[in-house]
């Protein structure tokens, strides 16, 4: 038995006491990738919607809470929550080596939407 196994199980443990966990099915990676990509899209679009909600509110910059009455801002907030949940669940299906770079997709979505205003119209 290895030293690590003895440290975890104790000195009286034998090789038969070690549980062998089978690897996850290969399609789990695709589920994780799909969740990570959808997370990036949700979060990227939520930045734009929240910003639009803030700009449409009648409050002076930095003062008040008028934006809390904006359905556009709340839609963006709900989309961000959904995106973060998708990202969290993606880590349980795929390794961080795959999920983390796909999380940068939200920046790309935000950039594309702010550069091409026709995307904003399609989101509304």
Secondary structure, DSSP 8 states (H G I E B T S, - for coil): --HHHHHHH-TT--GGGS-------THHHHHHHHHHHHHHHHHHHHHHHHHHHHHHS-S-TTS--GGGG-HHHHHHHHHHHHHHHHHHHHHHHS-HHHHHHHHTHHHHHHHHHHH-HHHHHHH-
